[in-house]
Amino acid sequence: LYPPKTQGHSGGTQAFVSVLPATCTVEEEKPMIALTFDDGPNPKYTVQILETLERYGAAATFFEIGSLVEAYPEVSRQIVAQGCEIGNHSYSHRQLTSLSAAEIEEQTRKTQQAIKNAVGYEPTLTRPTYGDINNTVKNCIDMPLILWSIDTLDWKSKDAQAVAEHILS
């Protein structure tokens, strides 16, 4: 197992580098996308995603819910063993912007510990639930807060064709 690494600040922008499997190369001059998945681990859906990623030689970041990591630690271990990264997505998927500083810190701390117990290291990235951020969230979470540039809205339609068309449009 290997933990992701972080670089320091540069010009006020947080840069980060994910650890890639030894057999993986990145051609920085080519267009790339970052695949991310939230709300797991799930023994059915996460495993299906991992099978698809493996089939195409791809990796992704999985932002995990701490209580689910405790329930399915073997799925988190499979994510890491396959060369993917794990990030923090709160302990119980509460809307962080509605919580006190102490509650945000508890959501973060409990998830960090659950992931460390499952895979041997603490994540270095957080995706705030619902993509909501306020000053309290920023001040309480001492990690890069990762959002998205395309929201697939897959939870809304549950239609693969509609999701694909939305992403490609």
Salt bridges, closest charged atoms under 4 A:
GLU27 OE1 - LYS30 NZ 3.18
ASP38 OD1 - ARG127 NH1 2.77
ASP39 OD1 - HIS89 NE2 2.93
ASP39 OD1 - HIS93 NE2 2.97
